[in-house]
Amino acid sequence: MYKVHFGLKSNPFSITPDPQYLYLSTSHREALAHLSYGIIHGPGFVLLTGDIGTGKTTLCRALIDKLPETVDVALLLNPRLSAMELLAALFDELRINYNPQEQNSLKDFTDKLTSYLLTAHAVERSTVLILDEAQNLTTEVLEQVRLLTNLETTSHKLLQIVLVGQPELNRLIARNNLRQLSQRITARYQLSPLSLKDTCAYIKHRLKVSGARSALFSDSAMREVYHYSGGIPRLINIICDRALLGGFTNNKTQINPKIIQNAEQEVRGEQIKQGLTNRWLIGIVVSTICIGVLIWWGFFYTNKSTIATSNLSQEIFVSSTVATEPTLDLLSLLKTTDTESAFITLFDRWDLDYSNLTGQDLCERAATQGLACLKKTGTWADIRRFNRPALLKFDSGSIVITHLQDESATLTILGQRFDFAINDINQYWHGEFLLLWQPPTLPLQIIKVGSTDKAVIWIRKHLKYNADSLSLHFDQVLKEQVMAFQAQQYLKPDGAVGEKTMLALQALSTEEPLLDSTKFFQK
């Protein structure tokens, strides 16, 4: 409908996988490299996980195109199969003849598959089985899949297996009854959402492929797309497609942030509000009166700071029965704080008085207490992984998040706590955050084999490897432990402990302050 209006030759944001629109972000390129290496050189399973819509299936198709012609691939997209049905589907994909009318047993299928794989190996062909949506596989089927890796010669695996699924797959494989399968996974990769930079490049790439001759999305509009989608490619496609339709119906030649906001509301199934209701206006008037009275009271009867007073009045405003929409509450809350008060709150979580510390900025003051700063643009998944209170940066201010649940977060200003749904926060937060963490030493350094430093003891304790050892020497055995940990955390397994590995290690600590202490007590 909008193709002619914008001069496009095709729909640039169709959610149907199309190889010509493939865009490989940094994360996707790394994932593709891990998969390719695991298939060609790895002796066991290869595991790829990622949230819904991050492009796992698209990446699998790109992997198939990248593999040499001597590789035969069976891609199974429907994992809701029994063990027998799985083998039958594998035979269909590889075009192995069998009679479905006969009473074939698992042994019959396995014997025929072994014969096929040995023949393929003899003519220098290899075989790969890719199981998509593998988090839906039953324990019985996963065990059968594991047994397929026993098909081997004296020096070579006859079948390489790639498991692709959502993050729940990691938890499934971690079960005690599947530990043999877990031990055979030789390459793992967690596919991340796109960054802001990659989101913009992704949008531009798809528009260019579809024939766009001008910038159809403004820079600010693309930032809004990232803000609402969280960098999930599928959501990017849906929002951008709806935005182009909105631009067409409003006779616009370029998509602006307002059109993106309307598109996002339509995607969520909400009606776009055309004006303020009488109830909303009443809420504003009553809340304003409450704020005025509380400020007057605080002026005469307390010596609290203006910030703390306005926060107290805001807390009543949020809980009022005539309060406005949650998104308006968050905006109002942002107006009551500033960067300095956010710094005070963040340091208070570490039992430190920001005002009494010396230094040019937050990070310098933190360093005087042995703490390091991490400034990052990321997602909620990053914040959950680091599990430390974090300062969220908004366009109109900063607020510290002190607790995080599945669908909500607690924001704190000078001791006052406010709970908001994550979806409401996402309307104004672009992914920038800052947190404090405690490395073994400052300044940060890379600890590796041959290093002799007290940081080595810190590493041993966090790995829980020989934790009582007082040895300051980084030996080869410790390097192997570090490499195993790095592989588990989807880090480059080089055995050297730098900032990324230190961050991953400190995230395992149960020492306060934590963002969510419950994660350490879950089975």
C-alpha positions as CSV (number, residue, x, y, z in Angstrom):
1,M,0.0,0.0,0.0
2,Y,2.8,2.5,0.9
3,K,5.4,1.2,-1.5
4,V,4.5,3.6,-4.3
5,H,4.2,6.5,-1.9
6,F,7.8,6.0,-0.7
7,G,9.2,4.8,-4.0
8,L,9.9,1.3,-2.7
9,K,10.1,-1.8,-4.9
10,S,9.2,-4.2,-2.1
11,N,8.2,-4.4,1.6
12,P,11.4,-3.7,3.5
13,F,10.1,-4.9,6.9
14,S,8.3,-8.1,6.2
15,I,8.8,-10.5,9.1
16,T,9.2,-13.4,6.6
17,P,12.9,-14.4,6.5
18,D,14.4,-13.2,3.2
19,P,18.1,-13.8,2.5
20,Q,18.5,-10.5,0.5
21,Y,17.5,-8.5,3.6
22,L,19.9,-10.2,5.9
23,Y,21.8,-7.8,8.1
24,L,24.5,-9.2,10.4
25,S,25.1,-7.1,13.5
26,T,28.2,-7.6,15.6
27,S,26.4,-10.1,17.7
28,H,25.1,-12.0,14.7
29,R,28.5,-12.2,13.1
30,E,30.0,-13.5,16.3
31,A,27.3,-16.1,16.5
32,L,27.7,-17.1,12.9
33,A,31.5,-17.5,13.5
34,H,30.9,-19.7,16.6
35,L,28.4,-21.9,14.8
36,S,30.6,-22.3,11.8
37,Y,33.6,-23.2,13.9
38,G,31.6,-25.6,16.1
39,I,30.2,-27.4,13.1
40,I,33.5,-27.7,11.2
41,H,35.9,-28.3,14.1
42,G,33.8,-29.2,17.1
43,P,33.3,-32.8,18.2
44,G,30.0,-32.3,20.0
45,F,26.8,-30.2,20.3
46,V,26.7,-26.5,19.3
47,L,24.2,-24.3,21.2
48,L,22.6,-21.1,20.1
49,T,20.2,-19.3,22.3
50,G,18.4,-15.9,22.1
51,D,15.2,-14.2,23.0
52,I,12.1,-14.4,20.8
53,G,12.6,-12.4,17.6
54,T,16.4,-11.9,17.9
55,G,16.9,-13.6,14.5
56,K,17.9,-17.1,15.4
57,T,16.1,-18.8,12.5
58,T,17.3,-16.2,10.1
59,L,20.8,-16.8,11.3
60,C,20.4,-20.6,10.9
61,R,19.5,-20.0,7.2
62,A,22.5,-17.8,6.8
63,L,24.6,-20.5,8.4
64,I,23.3,-23.1,5.9
65,D,24.2,-20.8,3.0
66,K,27.7,-20.3,4.5
67,L,28.6,-24.0,4.9
68,P,30.6,-25.8,2.2
69,E,28.8,-27.7,-0.5
70,T,30.1,-30.9,1.0
71,V,27.9,-30.5,4.1
72,D,24.4,-31.9,4.1
73,V,22.0,-30.1,6.4
74,A,18.8,-31.2,8.0
75,L,16.9,-28.2,9.5
76,L,13.9,-29.2,11.7
77,L,11.7,-26.3,12.6
78,N,9.0,-28.3,14.5
79,P,10.5,-29.8,17.7
80,R,7.2,-31.1,19.1
81,L,8.0,-34.6,18.1
82,S,8.5,-38.0,19.7
83,A,11.9,-39.7,19.4
84,M,10.5,-41.8,16.5
85,E,9.0,-38.8,14.8
86,L,12.2,-36.9,15.1
87,L,14.2,-39.7,13.4
88,A,11.6,-39.9,10.7
89,A,11.7,-36.2,10.1
90,L,15.5,-36.4,10.0
91,F,15.3,-39.1,7.3
92,D,12.9,-37.0,5.3
93,E,15.3,-34.0,5.4
94,L,18.3,-36.1,4.4
95,R,16.2,-38.1,1.8
96,I,17.0,-41.4,3.4
97,N,14.5,-44.0,2.2
98,Y,12.4,-45.9,4.7
99,N,8.9,-47.5,4.6
100,P,6.6,-45.6,7.0
101,Q,4.1,-48.5,6.8
102,E,6.5,-50.8,8.5
103,Q,6.9,-51.2,12.2
104,N,10.3,-49.5,12.5
105,S,12.0,-49.5,15.9
106,L,14.5,-47.0,17.2
107,K,17.2,-49.5,16.5
108,D,16.1,-49.9,12.9
109,F,16.3,-46.2,12.3
110,T,19.6,-45.9,14.1
111,D,21.2,-48.7,12.1
112,K,20.0,-47.3,8.8
113,L,21.2,-43.8,9.8
114,T,24.6,-45.2,10.8
115,S,25.0,-46.8,7.4
116,Y,24.0,-43.6,5.7
117,L,26.5,-41.5,7.7
118,L,29.4,-43.9,7.2
119,T,28.8,-43.8,3.4
120,A,28.7,-40.0,3.5
121,H,31.9,-39.9,5.5
122,A,33.6,-42.3,3.0
123,V,32.9,-39.9,0.2
124,E,34.1,-36.9,2.3
125,R,30.7,-35.5,3.1
126,S,29.6,-34.4,6.5
127,T,26.1,-34.1,8.0
128,V,24.5,-31.5,10.3
129,L,21.3,-31.6,12.1
130,I,19.8,-28.2,13.2
131,L,17.0,-28.3,15.7
132,D,15.2,-25.0,16.0
133,E,12.9,-24.1,19.0
134,A,14.8,-26.8,20.9
135,Q,13.5,-25.5,24.2
136,N,10.3,-27.4,23.4
137,L,12.0,-30.8,23.1
138,T,11.1,-33.3,25.8
139,T,13.7,-34.9,28.0
140,E,13.1,-38.2,26.1
141,V,13.8,-36.6,22.7
142,L,16.9,-34.7,24.0
143,E,18.3,-38.0,25.3
144,Q,17.7,-39.6,21.9
145,V,19.5,-36.6,20.3
146,R,22.4,-37.1,22.6
147,L,22.6,-40.7,21.6
148,L,23.0,-39.7,18.0
149,T,26.3,-38.1,18.8
150,N,27.6,-41.6,19.6
151,L,27.6,-42.3,15.9
152,E,31.3,-41.9,15.1
153,T,34.4,-43.4,13.6
154,T,37.6,-43.8,15.7
155,S,38.5,-40.2,15.0
156,H,35.4,-38.4,13.7
157,K,31.8,-37.6,14.7
158,L,29.5,-38.7,11.9
159,L,26.7,-36.2,12.9
160,Q,27.1,-32.6,14.1
161,I,24.1,-31.3,16.0
162,V,23.1,-27.6,16.5
163,L,20.5,-26.8,19.2
164,V,18.7,-23.5,18.7
165,G,16.3,-22.1,21.2
166,Q,15.1,-19.5,23.6
167,P,17.1,-18.9,26.9
168,E,14.9,-21.5,28.6
169,L,16.9,-24.1,26.7
170,N,20.0,-23.3,28.9
171,R,17.9,-24.0,32.0
172,L,16.5,-27.2,30.5
173,I,19.9,-28.6,29.6
174,A,21.3,-27.7,33.1
175,R,19.0,-30.2,34.7
176,N,20.7,-33.0,36.4
177,N,19.2,-35.7,34.2
178,L,20.6,-34.0,31.1
179,R,24.1,-33.4,32.4
180,Q,25.6,-35.9,29.9
181,L,24.2,-33.8,27.1
182,S,25.4,-30.6,28.6
183,Q,28.9,-31.9,28.9
184,R,29.0,-32.6,25.2
185,I,28.3,-29.0,24.2
186,T,31.5,-27.7,22.8
187,A,30.4,-24.3,21.5
188,R,27.8,-21.9,23.0
189,Y,26.5,-18.5,22.0
190,Q,23.8,-16.2,23.3
191,L,22.4,-14.0,20.6
192,S,21.9,-10.5,21.9
193,P,19.4,-7.8,20.7
194,L,20.7,-5.1,18.4
195,S,22.5,-2.1,19.8
196,L,21.3,1.4,19.0
197,K,23.9,1.7,16.3
198,D,23.1,-1.7,14.8
199,T,19.3,-0.9,14.9
200,C,19.8,2.2,12.8
201,A,22.1,0.3,10.4
202,Y,19.5,-2.5,10.2
203,I,16.7,-0.1,9.3
204,K,18.9,1.7,6.7
205,H,20.0,-1.6,5.2
206,R,16.5,-2.9,4.7
207,L,15.3,0.3,3.2
208,K,18.3,0.4,0.8
209,V,17.6,-3.1,-0.3
210,S,14.0,-2.3,-1.0
211,G,15.0,0.6,-3.2
212,A,14.7,3.7,-0.9
213,R,16.5,6.7,-2.4
214,S,16.3,9.0,0.6
215,A,16.4,8.7,4.4
216,L,12.8,7.7,5.1
217,F,13.4,7.5,8.8
218,S,14.9,10.5,10.7
219,D,17.7,9.8,13.2
220,S,15.4,10.6,16.1
221,A,12.7,8.2,14.7
222,M,15.2,5.4,14.5
223,R,16.2,6.1,18.1
224,E,12.5,5.8,19.0
225,V,12.3,2.5,17.2
226,Y,15.2,1.2,19.2
227,H,13.7,2.5,22.4
228,Y,10.4,0.7,21.9
229,S,11.8,-2.5,20.3
230,G,14.7,-3.0,22.6
231,G,16.8,-4.0,19.5
232,I,14.6,-7.1,18.8
233,P,14.7,-7.4,14.9
234,R,11.1,-8.8,14.7
235,L,9.7,-5.9,16.7
236,I,11.8,-3.5,14.7
237,N,10.1,-4.9,11.5
238,I,6.6,-4.7,13.0
239,I,7.0,-1.1,14.3
240,C,8.7,0.2,11.1
241,D,6.1,-1.4,8.8
242,R,3.3,0.2,10.8
243,A,5.1,3.5,10.8
244,L,5.5,3.5,7.0
245,L,1.7,2.8,6.8
246,G,1.1,5.7,9.2
247,G,3.4,8.0,7.2
248,F,1.5,7.1,4.0
249,T,-1.9,7.7,5.5
250,N,-0.7,11.1,6.8
251,N,1.0,12.0,3.5
252,K,4.5,12.3,5.1
253,T,7.7,11.8,3.2
254,Q,9.8,11.0,6.2
255,I,9.0,9.1,9.4
256,N,9.4,11.2,12.6
257,P,9.3,10.2,16.3
258,K,5.6,11.0,16.6
259,I,4.7,8.5,13.9
260,I,6.8,5.9,15.6
261,Q,5.0,6.5,18.9
262,N,1.7,6.1,17.2
263,A,2.9,2.9,15.5
264,E,4.0,1.5,18.8
265,Q,0.7,2.2,20.4
266,E,-1.1,0.5,17.5
267,V,1.2,-2.5,17.8
268,R,0.3,-2.8,21.5
269,G,-3.4,-2.6,20.5
270,E,-4.0,0.6,22.4
271,Q,-6.1,3.4,21.1
272,I,-4.3,6.7,20.6
273,K,-5.7,9.3,22.9
274,Q,-6.9,12.4,21.1
275,G,-7.2,14.7,24.2
276,L,-7.3,14.9,27.9
277,T,-10.3,13.6,29.7
278,N,-12.1,15.4,32.5
279,R,-10.9,12.8,35.0
280,W,-7.3,13.4,33.9
281,L,-7.7,17.2,34.3
282,I,-9.2,16.7,37.8
283,G,-6.3,14.5,38.7
284,I,-3.8,17.2,37.7
285,V,-5.6,19.9,39.7
286,V,-6.0,17.8,42.9
287,S,-2.4,16.5,42.7
288,T,-1.1,20.0,42.2
289,I,-2.9,21.3,45.3
290,C,-1.5,18.3,47.3
291,I,2.0,19.1,46.1
292,G,1.6,22.8,47.0
293,V,0.3,22.0,50.5
294,L,3.2,19.6,51.2
295,I,5.8,22.0,49.9
296,W,4.4,24.7,52.2
297,W,4.3,22.3,55.1
298,G,7.9,21.2,54.5
299,F,9.1,24.8,54.2
300,F,7.9,25.7,57.8
301,Y,8.2,22.4,59.7
302,T,11.1,20.4,58.3
303,N,14.6,21.0,57.3
304,K,14.5,18.5,54.5
305,S,15.9,19.4,51.2
306,T,13.6,20.7,48.4
307,I,14.3,17.5,46.5
308,A,13.2,15.2,49.3
309,T,10.1,17.2,49.9
310,S,9.0,17.2,46.3
311,N,9.7,13.4,46.3
312,L,7.4,12.9,49.3
313,S,4.7,14.8,47.6
314,Q,5.2,12.9,44.4
315,E,4.8,9.6,46.3
316,I,1.4,10.8,47.4
317,F,0.7,11.9,43.9
318,V,1.5,8.5,42.5
319,S,-0.7,6.7,45.0
320,S,-3.6,9.1,44.7
321,T,-6.9,7.6,43.5
322,V,-7.1,10.3,40.9
323,A,-3.5,9.9,39.7
324,T,-2.7,10.2,36.0
325,E,-1.4,7.5,33.7
326,P,1.8,5.7,34.8
327,T,3.9,7.2,32.0
328,L,3.0,10.7,33.1
329,D,3.9,9.8,36.7
330,L,7.4,8.7,35.6
331,L,7.9,12.0,33.8
332,S,6.7,13.9,36.9
333,L,9.1,11.9,39.0
334,L,12.0,12.7,36.7
335,K,11.3,16.4,37.3
336,T,11.8,16.0,41.0
337,T,15.4,14.7,40.8
338,D,18.8,15.7,39.4
339,T,22.1,14.0,38.7
340,E,23.5,14.9,42.0
341,S,20.7,13.3,44.0
342,A,20.9,10.2,41.8
343,F,24.6,9.9,42.6
344,I,23.8,10.2,46.3
345,T,21.3,7.4,46.1
346,L,23.6,5.1,44.2
347,F,26.5,5.6,46.7
348,D,24.1,5.1,49.5
349,R,23.4,1.6,48.3
350,W,27.1,0.9,48.9
351,D,26.9,2.5,52.4
352,L,29.0,5.4,51.2
353,D,28.4,9.2,51.5
354,Y,28.9,10.7,48.1
355,S,29.0,14.2,49.4
356,N,32.0,13.5,51.7
357,L,34.2,11.8,49.0
358,T,36.8,13.7,47.0
359,G,37.1,13.6,43.3
360,Q,36.2,15.4,40.1
361,D,33.3,13.1,39.2
362,L,31.4,10.1,40.3
363,C,34.0,7.6,39.0
364,E,36.9,9.3,40.7
365,R,35.0,9.3,44.0
366,A,34.1,5.7,43.5
367,A,37.8,4.8,42.9
368,T,38.8,6.2,46.3
369,Q,36.7,3.4,47.8
370,G,38.0,0.7,45.6
371,L,35.0,0.7,43.2
372,A,34.9,0.9,39.5
373,C,32.4,2.5,37.1
374,L,30.7,0.7,34.3
375,K,29.0,3.0,31.7
376,K,27.1,1.1,29.1
377,T,24.2,1.3,26.6
378,G,22.4,-2.0,26.9
379,T,19.2,-3.8,27.8
380,W,17.4,-5.1,30.9
381,A,19.2,-8.4,30.3
382,D,22.5,-6.6,30.9
383,I,21.3,-5.1,34.1
384,R,19.9,-8.4,35.3
385,R,23.2,-10.1,34.6
386,F,25.3,-7.6,36.5
387,N,22.8,-7.6,39.3
388,R,23.9,-4.3,40.9
389,P,21.9,-1.1,41.6
390,A,22.2,1.0,38.5
391,L,21.7,4.7,37.5
392,L,19.3,4.8,34.5
393,K,19.9,7.9,32.3
394,F,16.8,9.5,30.8
395,D,16.6,12.6,28.5
396,S,15.2,14.6,31.4
397,G,17.2,13.2,34.4
398,S,18.6,10.1,36.1
399,I,17.1,7.7,38.6
400,V,18.6,4.7,40.4
401,I,17.0,1.3,40.0
402,T,17.4,-0.6,43.3
403,H,15.2,-3.7,42.7
404,L,14.2,-5.6,39.6
405,Q,11.5,-8.2,39.1
406,D,10.2,-9.9,36.0
407,E,7.9,-7.2,34.8
408,S,8.5,-4.3,37.2
409,A,11.4,-2.2,38.7
410,T,11.8,-0.2,41.9
411,L,13.2,3.3,41.3
412,T,14.6,5.1,44.4
413,I,15.1,8.8,45.0
414,L,16.7,9.8,48.3
415,G,15.1,6.9,50.2
416,Q,11.7,7.2,48.5
417,R,10.7,4.1,46.5
418,F,8.5,4.0,43.4
419,D,7.4,0.9,41.5
420,F,6.9,1.0,37.7
421,A,6.2,-1.5,35.0
422,I,9.2,-2.1,32.8
423,N,7.1,-1.3,29.7
424,D,6.3,2.1,31.2
425,I,10.0,2.8,31.8
426,N,10.9,1.7,28.3
427,Q,8.9,4.6,26.9
428,Y,11.5,7.0,28.2
429,W,14.7,5.0,28.8
430,H,17.1,4.5,25.8
431,G,19.3,1.9,27.4
432,E,22.0,4.1,29.0
433,F,23.0,3.1,32.5
434,L,25.9,3.4,35.0
435,L,26.7,1.1,37.9
436,L,29.4,0.6,40.4
437,W,31.2,-2.7,41.0
438,Q,34.1,-3.9,43.0
439,P,37.1,-5.3,41.0
440,P,40.0,-7.1,42.8
441,T,42.4,-4.2,42.2
442,L,42.5,-0.7,40.8
443,P,43.5,0.4,38.3
444,L,42.1,-2.5,36.3
445,Q,44.6,-4.9,34.8
446,I,44.6,-8.1,32.8
447,I,45.5,-11.1,35.0
448,K,46.8,-14.1,33.1
449,V,49.1,-17.1,33.3
450,G,52.4,-16.0,35.0
451,S,50.7,-13.1,36.9
452,T,51.5,-12.9,40.6
453,D,49.0,-10.6,42.3
454,K,46.5,-10.6,45.1
455,A,43.8,-10.4,42.4
456,V,44.5,-14.1,41.7
457,I,43.1,-15.0,45.2
458,W,40.0,-13.0,44.3
459,I,39.6,-14.9,41.0
460,R,40.0,-18.3,42.9
461,K,37.3,-17.3,45.4
462,H,34.8,-16.2,42.8
463,L,35.4,-19.3,40.7
464,K,35.1,-21.3,43.9
465,Y,38.1,-23.2,42.7
466,N,40.7,-23.9,45.4
467,A,39.0,-21.0,47.2
468,D,41.1,-21.4,50.4
469,S,44.4,-21.2,48.5
470,L,46.5,-18.2,49.4
471,S,48.6,-18.6,46.2
472,L,49.1,-15.4,44.3
473,H,50.4,-17.2,41.3
474,F,48.2,-17.7,38.2
475,D,49.0,-21.2,37.0
476,Q,47.9,-23.3,34.0
477,V,45.3,-25.1,36.0
478,L,43.6,-21.9,37.0
479,K,43.7,-20.8,33.4
480,E,41.7,-23.8,32.3
481,Q,39.1,-23.1,35.0
482,V,38.9,-19.5,33.7
483,M,38.5,-20.7,30.2
484,A,35.6,-23.0,31.2
485,F,33.9,-20.1,33.0
486,Q,34.4,-17.8,30.0
487,A,32.8,-20.3,27.7
488,Q,29.9,-20.7,30.0
489,Q,29.4,-16.9,30.1
490,Y,29.7,-16.6,26.3
491,L,33.0,-14.7,26.6
492,K,36.1,-15.2,24.5
493,P,37.7,-18.3,26.2
494,D,41.3,-17.0,26.2
495,G,42.0,-17.7,29.9
496,A,43.0,-14.1,30.6
497,V,40.9,-12.2,33.2
498,G,40.1,-8.7,32.0
499,E,37.3,-6.3,32.7
500,K,34.6,-8.4,31.0
501,T,35.5,-11.6,32.8
502,M,35.9,-9.7,36.2
503,L,32.4,-8.3,35.7
504,A,31.0,-11.7,35.0
505,L,32.8,-13.1,38.1
506,Q,31.6,-10.3,40.5
507,A,28.0,-10.9,39.2
508,L,28.2,-14.3,41.0
509,S,28.9,-12.6,44.3
510,T,26.2,-12.7,47.0
511,E,27.6,-9.7,48.8
512,E,25.4,-6.6,49.0
513,P,24.3,-4.5,47.3
514,L,22.3,-6.7,44.9
515,L,19.6,-5.8,42.5
516,D,17.8,-9.1,43.0
517,S,19.1,-11.3,45.8
518,T,16.5,-14.0,45.1
519,K,18.4,-15.3,42.1
520,F,21.0,-16.8,44.3
521,F,18.4,-18.9,46.2
522,Q,16.6,-20.3,43.2
523,K,17.2,-23.9,42.4
